[in-house]
Amino acid sequence: MKLTVTEQAAQFYIQEMGLSAGDSLTFYVRVGGVGSGGFSAGIVQGEPDIDYTVTQTAALRFCVTNEDEWYFDGMTIDYDTDKGELLFANPKIDDVTTPL
């Protein structure tokens, strides 16, 4: 699995979540509300209890379980300093909020 978390995005998580070097975060697929049909990336501190892969950036470990690889494989997570927001892009999925 190939997940890219840029230095800017990692620094955002460090600041916003009060993280330290060596901390782990787990990304997971969230399903939107009733009728939306959309998906998004959720995040929780720590490592999952089931099989997962790791990407390391800025001394943080970013984990994705094997069952959520379908959504995160090929994804780049970046931080736009002008807009002050995280950006999620995956060329394998045209629209990361409503993947087919």
Secondary structure by P-SEA (a helix, b strand, c coil): cbbbbcaaaaaaaaaaacccccbbbbbbbbbbcccccbbbbbbbcccccccbbbbbcccbbbbbccccccccccbbbbbcccccbbbbbbcccccccccc
